[in-house]
Amino acid sequence: MNNLKQLFRGLHTFILLWATQGLSTLGSSMTSYALIIWAYEQKGSALTTALLSVSSYAPYVLLSIFAGALSDRWDKKRTMLVCDTLAALSTVTVLVLLLSGKLQVRHLYLINAFNGLMNTVQQPASDVAVTLLTPKEQYQRTAGMRAFSNSLVTLLTPVIATTVLSFWGLSAVIIFDLATFTAAFITLAFFIHIPDCVQNRQSRQLSVWKSAREGLAYLRNSRGIFNLILFMAAINLTASMYEAALPALLLSRSGGGESILGLVTACTGIANILGSIIVSFIPAPKSRVRVIFNALLFSMSTENFLLALGRTPIVWCTGAILGWITLPLMNTNMDALFRLRIPVEMQGRVYSMRNTFQFFTIPLGYLMGGFLIDYVMEPFMQSRPERSLLVTLFGTGKGSGAAALYFLLGVAGALTCIFFRKNKHIWDLEKDS
């Protein structure tokens, strides 16, 4: 017990916030997962479901520059409470439309865009709050715990959402989401104190535009951080195309279906949990940069090819486990690098700049993935001769185009890791980390 107390020393408030916010995230993820299935069943189009994610990320990318400046000026706790409440009201809107029989896919685009806007403002505040609640020597442990909770959400979301969806319907999933929001809201409002700092109070004297320019100037002068962000932007392009293609592959393939999609998604959660547990207890590596590149290279070189060439759930699940088990190592070491190198009074602005540059490729990837599957890869594979090499590798029928796309994504992801691994500015981050 003494060893455990020493291990988590100074993290009592963080753990309370982490646990309740993780529960709320589970509810939100279940709603998003159920709505993706609902939308695909309505339209049967990969592009339709991809646009749900695009509408969420568009405001996140376009407005993040200013959101960070506002986050550094505003009280972190109040910002989180207001944004979460408005997002919950949008979820209530979905429930009302559903119960009245008026819910349509176009409504989800508007609601997702609004939720994306709330997340744009809330996330920088939440990231800085974690820094303010965490002793510096515990940065890697808290990053590992956050990765663990995200992994648990990934594991539980398809299992619980599919079960609730099957027995009680979409409305029950949404009600669960609202219940978890209520628990997190009460905890944050009445039991969590997030400290302020002098630098944050001083930043309120600056205009929003000047604050945003300071965040951009910091990245311009920190080539290692900026190049690492560009590397992640390139990876996110590949990863978002992966996400756009997954429902089209597993819901369409022979031997697939909703339960198999849930099973494969659950395997990514299991892999993430294992990786998160490992990284929460191991000491900091000698080279965080090397861990980041090696983890992503292994991920890109395994899962995409197994999804492309596999024909059975066991192969798809193996790919999911291999592809995701090393990602907590990457995420925690990148998180630690950012928190160690970026001054806390600048983190809101810099994180928001990071969000713009690192995540702008995600909506592009979703659009490209959905478009390529519906209008390029699937028609292309349907036109191949029955005994051609491509048909032998990727099969026939709906889903073969998604499989072929996964093969290309595996090649692109591996080459991206190899290219950026040679960047000397990123390796310079080792000198002071």
HUBELCOR-V906598 format. One record per backbone hydrogen bond with DSSP energy under -1.0 kcal/mol. NH is the residue of the N-H (numbers start at 0). CO is the residue of the C=O. If there is no record, write none. Layout:
nh = {NH;NH}
co = {CO;CO}
This chain:
nh = {4;5;6;7;8;10;14;15;16;17;18;19;20;21;22;23;24;25;26;27;28;29;30;31;32;33;34;35;36;37;38;39;40;41;42;43;48;49;50;53;54;56;57;60;61;62;66;67;69;70;71;73;78;79;80;81;82;83;84;85;86;87;88;89;90;91;92;93;94;95;96;97;98;99;100;101;102;107;108;109;110;111;112;113;114;115;116;117;118;119;120;121;122;125;126;127;128;129;130;131;132;137;138;141;142;143;144;145;146;147;148;149;150;151;152;153;154;155;156;159;160;161;162;163;164;165;166;167;168;172;173;174;175;176;177;178;179;180;181;182;183;184;185;186;187;188;189;190;200;201;202;204;205;210;211;212;213;214;215;216;217;218;219;220;225;226;227;228;229;230;231;232;233;234;235;236;237;238;239;240;241;242;243;244;245;248;249;250;252;255;256;260;261;262;263;264;265;266;267;268;269;270;271;272;273;274;275;276;277;278;279;281;290;291;292;293;294;295;296;297;298;299;300;301;302;305;306;307;308;309;315;316;317;318;319;320;321;322;323;324;329;330;331;332;333;334;335;336;337;338;339;340;341;345;349;350;351;352;353;354;355;356;357;358;361;364;365;366;367;368;369;370;371;372;373;374;375;376;377;379;380;381;382;383;387;391;392;393;394;399;402;403;404;405;406;407;408;409;410;411;412;413;414;415;416;417;418;419;420;421;422;426;427;428;429;430}
co = {0;1;2;3;5;7;10;11;12;13;14;15;16;17;18;19;20;21;22;23;24;25;26;27;28;29;30;31;32;33;34;35;36;37;38;39;44;45;46;49;50;52;53;56;57;58;62;63;65;66;67;69;74;75;76;77;78;79;80;81;82;83;84;85;86;87;88;89;90;91;92;93;94;95;97;96;96;103;104;105;106;107;108;109;110;111;112;113;114;115;116;117;118;121;122;123;124;125;126;127;128;134;135;137;138;139;140;141;142;143;144;145;146;147;148;149;150;151;152;155;156;157;158;159;160;161;162;163;163;168;169;170;171;172;173;174;175;176;177;178;179;180;181;182;183;184;185;186;196;197;198;201;202;206;207;208;209;210;211;212;213;214;215;216;221;222;223;224;225;226;227;228;229;230;231;232;233;234;235;236;237;238;239;240;241;244;245;246;248;252;249;256;257;258;259;260;261;262;263;264;265;266;267;268;269;270;271;272;273;274;275;277;286;287;288;289;290;291;292;293;294;295;296;298;298;301;302;303;304;305;311;312;313;314;315;316;317;318;319;320;325;326;327;328;329;330;331;332;333;334;335;336;337;342;345;346;347;348;349;350;351;352;353;354;358;360;361;362;363;364;365;366;367;368;369;370;371;371;372;375;376;377;378;380;384;387;388;389;390;396;398;399;400;401;402;403;404;405;406;407;408;409;410;411;412;413;414;415;416;418;419;422;423;425;426;427}
